[in-house]
Amino acid sequence: MPRPRAATPATQTCTFRVRILDGFSAPPGARKVWREIELRADQTLADLGALIPSAFGFYDDHLWSFFLSGKPWDRATEYPRMPDPDLRADVSKRVADRLRLRDAPAGREFLFLFDYGDEWHFGVTLARTGAVEPGARYPRVVAGKGEAPPQYPEEDEDDWDEEAVAEREALLDPSLFGPAKAMLATMQAEGVDLGDPDTADPPEFPPVELLPREQLREAAAATPTGRRLRALVEWVGDGRRLTANGNLTVADGKELAGLLGLVDPDRLAGMRVRSSREIAGLELVVAWAEELRLVRVRNARLVPVQRYRHLLDDPLELLSGAADVLPSLGHAVPLMGLVESAFPGGLAEALLDLLSLLYQPEGPVSLGDLADHLWWEHVEARILDSLAASQVELWRLATAVETTRLLSQLQGLGMVENAGEGGPAAGGITAGLDDEPGTTTEAYLSALARLPLRLTPLGTWRANVLLRALGAVVPVVGELAGEDAAALITGVAGYDERAYRAELRAWCAERGDAAARELAGYIRAASGFEQRMLAFAGLQEAGPAAEAEARAMLPDAALRPHAQLWLVENGFEDERSLDPTSATLLMTETLASILDTDGPAGLVEHLEQLGPPGEQAVVLGDLWRAQTPRAFAVLEAVGKAHPSASVAKAARKAAFKLRSSGGRG
């Protein structure tokens, strides 16, 4: 527990009565136990939440949340100990240390939920206020009644629950953490100071557009894994008998496999298996539901867990939970452990590595490239020295098979899809693949190379959440909507055209009628060419008022070329109204900006997109007329770097004219 803060000047205290309401391990009569905790009115819910567990003798620290409505898991009134990266930004900022106690509800009881696994529920009521006692340290326990029950019950042969113990141990097992938490735990274990800004530059990813949360929820509801988990819980009903080995009976297993679509209905009647575990895919779905605590084994029966049924009501929360526990299901997928052992953070880190590779490019990535990446960058280096040459091909094939199976699970979660001809309808990732031992490595990898994959909107959202939790720079279109024009233009400077136009569109929609005026004001104050061009692009999204703002810039000699071109491009003026000198100036500034950012090679690449060498030479031949000192740098660079002799000669000739006219800066 954090050390109580020393008192600071304040006039009032708040005393809260905290009573036990419920808990997974709460014994009968626990509701009669209460404590009164006194705090300064300027302290926060975080100070109260830090003291409540120890006030009842709980020694094992856990996550907790306050729910001001009194209803557990009511996201609208939740103030957690730390923010949840899966929530919207405006909700995730509402944490316990942001709410002063003087602003907490008075006159009604609210809920303190401690330990998300065992769920101890405490009712919290403001009992009274008073004056600060000079020299006292707050918070402090000032009264109480009853002996608090133990945080964890002692072993009892009649009701000993091994599952509860296993769950508590799992909370400390990094291999069972969600991907972001697992990677953070691994980094800390290796001595990485996550709070040190000099540790490493955070990885940067391109901006993405995310679907509204309601659309994400609809997509999550339609995922195969989500549908199967919900169907499984409904099928379990009040409970299903298990065999002596802890498996579903063969009859129940076949019935469930048909319900979940794991087996062709035409094959079910004639299917011969000795155990339900032999039915492909069934063990994984049941294990997934058990990891999520949707079902549990109790008294030789598979029974539902009512406390976690709320997951079934929110498809997005169910999907997030299912993705979090996937790394702990390697035994049921099944996997050999090659990929898992190649990453310090285990499967959690491997899955995030795959998601980040799919997150970056504009186009699809083949399954073969992803398998090669895991082999060459991670697996091969760890096992090569211990293998004979004849074994290397076998392990490379095994790595490719594991990669395929992992991505198949991500597809089941609705996060990855086939981007080939026919799109998602083209079938599952494993459709048509043969991963039997007789398959040659080259044949298998060749088949994988023909399977292009991409993230779905759901996968993009999930990857963004995980990467953001790890401190990566993962901008989302629309995040700049609340910024001023200067911050907007600075923010989109590195975006590609699709992303920056989407961001400008979102910003203008937020600003409404004021957008054109604010952008015009920024344009007049800006000194950089690129910044002005981006702001003019923003005017295209600013509505009818943009035309008047652009016309108001025509008398300004510095802005006239930009304004003229904007009016022509947007259909407000005929091309004949465009001053040729203005067009040349804008072309020169554009080429100079490309030279600054991409160097001579990038400049040449851009020029080659303008047309054949003859057309490039014509454009360059006029640049010496541009009234800008940047023209000489462009012409000099092209004259030295362009592979076409005629284009390079035209650039050198224009540079000579510029020098002769005294135009070199």
N, C-alpha and C positions, 0 to 999 in steps of 0.2 A: 504494500500500500504506500502511496506517496506520502512523504512527510507533511503533516498539517502546515498550512501556510501561516506565517505570523500575521497577527491582526494588523490591519491598516485602518486608517481613519474611516469610520462608518458610524452611523447613529443607531442602527437597528440590527437586531438578530431575528432569525426565523427558526423556530423549532418545529421539526417534522416528526410525527409519529409514524413509524414504519413497522408494519405487521406482516407476518408470513401468511400468504394466501394459499399457495399450492406449490408443488414441486414433485419431480419424478421420484425423489426419495423422501418426500415429506411424510412423517408418520401421522397417525390420528392425533388430534389435539394441537397440531402445530399452529393453528390459527390463533391460539391464545397467547402466543409469544410475540412481544413487541419491544421496540427500543425507541427512545426519543433522541434525536440528533439535533444539536444546535449549531447554526452557522451564521456568519454575517450575511446580511441581505445582499451585499455586493458580490458574494461568492456565487458560484455557478452550480448547475446540475452535476457537472463533472466532479466537483468537490464532494457533493452529497453521495454520488455513485461510488466514489473511491472508498468511502468509509462504511457504507452499508454492509458489505460482506464481512469485514472484520468485526463489526458490531455484533454480528451473530456467530462469530467464531469460525467463519469460513476461511481456510488458509490457502486454498488453491485458486489462483487468479484465473479469470475467464473474461470473455467479452460480455458486455451488458448493454441494455438500452432502457430509456424511459419512454413510456407511451402515455401522453397526456390525456388521451381519451379513455384510458383504463382498459383498452382492448389490446391483447397481445398481437404483435405483428401488423398493427395499423400503421402503414408507412406514412400516412398523412400527418400523424402526430408523433412520429418517432424522433427521439433525440439520442442517438447511439454514442457509445464511448469513442468510436472512430468511424469515419465516413465509409460508406459502402460504394466501391467503384462501379458497381453494376447499376446504380441508380442515376436518374437525371442529375445534371449538375446542380440545379437549384435545390433538389432534395438532399443530395449528398453533402451539401454545405451546412445542413442543419444538424449540428453535433452538440453534445452535452455542454461543452465548454463555451458555447455561444449564448446560452440562456442564463441570465442572472436569476437568482432565487426570488428576488423581489418581483420578477415577472412570471413566476410559476403560478399554476392555478391555485386559487384559494377557495375554500368552501366545498371542495369535492376531492375525492380520492383518485389519484392516478397510479399508474403501474410502473414498478421497477422490475425488469426481467433480467435475472443474472444467470449466466451459463446457458448458451444457446442449445446445448445438448440436453442437460438435465432440467433446464427451465424452472429455476426457482422463481416464483412470483411473489412480489412484495407489494402491499398496498401502502401508498405514501400520502399522508394528509398533513396540511399545515395546521399545527395544533395551536400555536400562539406566536406572537411577536414580542420583542422586548428590547431592552437597551444593551448595547455592547458593554461588557465588563472590562474595565481597564486592565491590561496585562494578560488577559485570557487569550488562549490560542484556539482558533476555530479551524475546522469543525471539531466537535467533541460530543461524546455520548453523555447525556445528562440524566437519563432515567431508563428503566426497562422492567419487564415482567416476564417471568418464565425462563426455563432453561432451553436454549436453542438446540434444535436437533443437529446431529452430525451432518456435515456436508455430504459425506458418502456413508451409507449404512454399513455396519459390520457384517461379516459373513454369517449367513444363517442357512442351514441346510434346507429349510423349508421354502425359502423364497430367494435363494441365491441366484442372482441374475448375471451370468457370465457375459452376456452381451453388453450390459452397462459398463462393466469393467473394460471390455475390449474397446468400447467406444471412447472411453476416457484415455486409454493408451493410444488410440488412433489419433487423438487430438495433438499428441506430441510426436507423431511419426511423420517426418517430412515427405516420405514417399506417398502419403495419402492426402497431402495438401492439394488445394487447387493450384493451377499452373503458376499464377502470379505469386502466391504465398510460398510455394515450393522453391521458386527461383530466389526469392528474397531470403528465405531461410538458408539456402545453400550459400549464397553470397556472404551472409553474415557469418556462417560457420567457417568460411575460408578467410575471415578477417577483413572483409571489405567494409569500409565505413560508409554506409549508405547516406549518411548525413553530410559527408565531406564533398563540397562542390568540386574539389580538384581530383576526386577519385577517377573519373572518366567523363568524357563528353557523352551525354545521353544520345542514343541512336535517334535519327530523324527519319520520319516516314512522310510520304506525300499526303496531302489533304484528301479526305474522303467525304462523301455525302452519306448520311445515315437516314434510314427511314424513320418516320414518327414512331413513337413507342407503341401505339396501338397497332400499326401495321406489322411491327416486329412481333408483337404478341400473336397476331393472326398467323404469321409465318411459323412461329414456334409451335402453335397448336396443330399445324399440318405436318410436322416432321414425323418420320416413321418411328423414331425412338420415343418421342413424346406420346404418340398414339398408343404404342405398345405398353408403355408404363401405365397409362391410365386404364387401358383395357385389362391389364394384369390385376390391378387393384380391384377393379369391379368384379372380375372373375373370382378372385379370392373370397369375396363376400365376407362372411363371418369367420371363415377359416377353412383350410384344406388339410386333410390328413397327409402325413409324410411317412415314408418307409423307414425301416430300422436304420438305413444308411443316411437318412435326412433328405431324401429326394422325393419329388412328387411321384405318385404312382404312375405306371406306364399309361393307364387309361386317362388319368388327369393330364399327364404330359402331352399326350396326343391331342386331347381336346383343346388344351391351351395353345399348342403349336398351330392348330388349325385356326383358332380365333385370332392369333397374332399374325397370321400370314407367313409363318416360318416354313410351312410345308404345303405343297400343292394338295388341295383337298382330295383330289383323285388318288393320291398316294397314301393318304392317311389309313384307310381301311386295311390295306395290304402291308403296311409298314410293320416290320418285325424288329423290335429292340428289346434288350434285356433290362434296360434301365432308361428312365426318362432323360438321364444325362447324355445319352447317345443321340438325342434329337438335336440336330444342328441349330445353334442360336438360342436354344431355350435356357441353358444355364446362364448365358450372358444377361438376358433380360431379367431373370429372377435375381441374379447377383446385383444388377444395377438397382433394382427396386430395394434390395436389402441395404445397399450402401447409402441410398437416399432415405432410409428408414421409413419407406412407404409400407413395407411389410417386414415381419420378423419371424423367427422361429421360436415358438413357445409351446412347451409340453407336447413335442412331436407333431406340431401343427404349424402351417404357414398362416399367419394371421396378419390383418392390417394394423397399422399404427395410427390411431386417430389423431394424435398430436401433429402429425405431418401431412394430413390430408389437405391442408391449405395449399400445398404445392400443386395439387391437381387443379386448383381453381385459377392459378396464374401460370399459363403455359411458358411465359418467358422466365419466370423464377424456376420452374421445373427444368427447363432446358439449361439454365445456368448451373443449377445443382448437378444435373447429369453430366455436364461438361467438366465440372470440378472434380467429380469422383471417378471419371474415366481412367485416370492414371493408376488407380488402385485395382482395375479390372483386367490387368494383363493376363492373369491366369485363365480368365474366361473368354478372352478374345478369339483364340489363344495366341500368346507370343512366347518366343524362346528367351527373350531378355537381352538380345544383342543390342538393340537400339537403346533400351533402358539403361544398360550398363555403360553406354558410350557418353552419357550426359551426367554431369555432377548432380543435376536436379532430377534425374530419372526421366520417366515418361512424361511428367509434367513439362519439363524443359524441352523435351523432344517435340511434343505436340505444339508448344508455343513457337519453336523454331520453324516447324512446317507452316504454321499459320502466318508467321512473319514473312516467309518467302512468298506466299501467295498474296500477302497484303500489299507488297511493294509494286509489282509490275503492272503496266496498263493492260497487257494481254494475258492470256492463260499461260500456265506452266505445265509441262507434261509430267505425268506421274513418273516417267522414266528419269527426268531431270531431278525430281525431288528424291527419288531413291538413290540416284548417283550422289547427290549432295550429302545425304546421310552416310553413305559408304565412304566417300573420299574425305569428307571433312571431319567425320566423327568416329565411325566404327573401325575403318581400316587401320588407322594409326595405333589403335589400342590393342589390336589382336594380331597384327601382321607378324611381329617378332616371334610369336608363340605358335605360328602355324607353318606347316609344310606347304610348299608351293601347290601341291595337289588339293589342299584343303581351302585355299583362298577363294577359288571359284564357288565352292559350296557355300561358304559364309557370305559371299557377296549376293548369291541367290537368296539366302535366308534373310539378309537385310532388306532386299527388294520385296520379299513376301511380307515381312513385318510392316514395311512402309505402306504397302497396299492395304493391309488389314487395318492399320491405324487410320488411314484416310477414309476407308470404308465406314468406320465408326463415326468420323466427322461428317460424312455424307448422311448417315442415319440421323445425326443431330441437326441436319439441315444447314450445315455450315459450309460445306463444299459441294460443288456440282460438276457434272460432266459438261465441258464447254465445246464438245465436238458437234458434228453435224447432227441435228435433231435436238441439241441442247439437253436439258435435264432429262427429257423423255428418252434420251438415248440409252438409258439403263444405268444400273449400279456400277460402281468402280470396278468391282470384281467380275462383272458379267463378261463371260468369254475368256477369262484368264484361267490358266491351268497352273496351280502351284504345287502339283504333285512332285515328288522327289525326282522323277525321271525327266522333268523339264530341264533343258539346258539353260544356263544363265543368259546367254546371248539371245536365245529365242524369247525368253521371258521379258528381258529388258527391252527387246524390240517391240513387244506387245505393249509394254508400259509407255514407250515413247509415242505411241499413237493415241494416247488418252490425255487430251488437254484438260486441265482442271482450273477452276477459279473459285474464289470465295463467293458465297451468296450474300445478299444484304444482311442476313442473320449472322453469317460468319464474319463479315466485315465489322459489324457491331461488336461481336464477342472479342475479336482480335483487338479492336480499338480499346475496349475495356481493360483487357489483360496488359497490353503494352503500356497504356497510360498508368496503370497501377505500378508498373516497374520503372516509371520515370521517363519513358521514351517520349519524344516529341511527336505527337500524333494528332495534328490539327483536324478539326471537323468543320465542314462548310456550315456557316451560320453562327459560329462562335464569336465572330467579330461584329455581329449585328448591333451590339450595344456600345461599340467603341466610336470615337469621333473619326472624322474623315482622315486625319493624319495617321492614326493608328491603323485604320482600315487599309490604306494604301501601303503602309510599311508591312503589314501582315501578309498581303497577297503578292508582294513583290517576287517571291520565289515560287508561286503557284504556276501550274500549267494553265493554258487558256481556258479549258473547260472548268477547272476549279476556281480560277479567279473570277470568271464571269458568274458562276453560281454564287460565290461569296458576295460579289457586288450586287447581285439581284436580291439576295437575302437582306443585305444592309439597306438597300433602297426601300424594300418592302417595309422594313421596320421604321424607317425615317418618314415615309409617306411624302407629303408635299414639300417637306423641308429638305429632302435629299438633294435636289438639283442645286438649291442655294448653297448648301454646305460644301458640295463638291466644287462648285464654281469658286467659292472662297478659297478652298484649298489650292485650286489650280493657280489662282493669282499669286498665292504666297509661295508656291513650290518653285524650286530652282532647278531641279533635275528633269531631264527630258523623259526618262522612263516613268517617273512619278506622275508627270503631267499626262502622259499617254494612258496610264492606268486610270487616272481620274476621269479622263474623257471617255474611256470605255465604261466607266461607272455612269456617266451621263446618259448612255444609251438605255440604262435600266431605270432612269429617274423619272420617267413619265413626261407628260406634255410640257411641264415647266422648263425642261432642259433646253428646248429650242431658244427660248428668250434669253436664257443664261449664256448660251453659246454666241448668239448675235451680239450680246453686250460686250463680248471680248474682241470683236472685230476692230475697234479703234486702237487696240493695244498692239503695237508692232510685234512684240515678242510672242503674243498669243494668237495673232491673226492666222498664221499658217495652220495651227491646230484647229482653230475654230472653223476656218474655211473647209478643211478636209472633213471635219465632223459633220458639218451641214450637208456636204455633198454625199458622204457615205450613208447618211440617214434619210436621204431623199428630200431634204428641205431646199436644196439648191441644185442647179444643173452643173454638170462637170465643167462647162465652159466658164463658169464663174470662178473656178479654181486658178489662182495665180501660179504659173509654171514655176516661178521662183520658190513659192511656198512648198510645192510638191518636192522640189529638189532638196530643200532644206530638211523636210521631214524624212526623206529617204536617207540623207546623210546622217542625221541624228540617230535614226534607227540602226544603220550599219555600225555607227560608232558604239552604240550600246551593246550590240552583239559582239563587237571586238573586245569591249571591256569585260564582258562576262564569259565568253567562250573562246577568246583568243583568235589568232589568224586562221586556224583550221576551221573553227566554227563559223567565222565570217565567210570563208570560201564555200563552205557547205551551204550557207544561206544563199549566196549569190547563185550557186548552181541550180537552186530551186526556182530562180527567176526565169530560166529559159536557156537556150543554147548559147555558146560563147559570144556569138554576134550580138544577141540582145543584152547580155551582161556588159559587153564593151560599150554599148550605147548608154546604158545607165551610168556607168563609171565616167564616161566622157563628159557628162554634164555636172559632175559633183564639184568641180572647181568653182562653179558659179555660186555654190551655197555660202551664205553669209554666216559661217560658223568656223571657229578655229579647229574643230574636230575633223574637218574634211581631210586635212593633210595626213593624219594618222591612219585613216581608212585607206586612202589611196596608196600610201607607202606600204602598208601591210599587204594589200592585194598585189601590189607590184612585186613583192618578194615571195609571196606564198602561193599564188594561184598557179595550178599546173598547166593552164592553157596559155600559150605564149601570146596569143592575140589579146586575151583579157588582161594579162599582166602588162603588156605594152600599153594598152589603153589607160590603165591606171597610172603608169609612170608618166605618160604624156600629160594626163590631167593634173598630176602633181607638179609637173614642170610649169604648166600654165598658172597654177595657183601660186607658186613661188614668184613667177614673173610678175604677177599682178599685185604682189605684196600681201597676199592673203594668208601666208603661213603664220600661225600663231606663235 
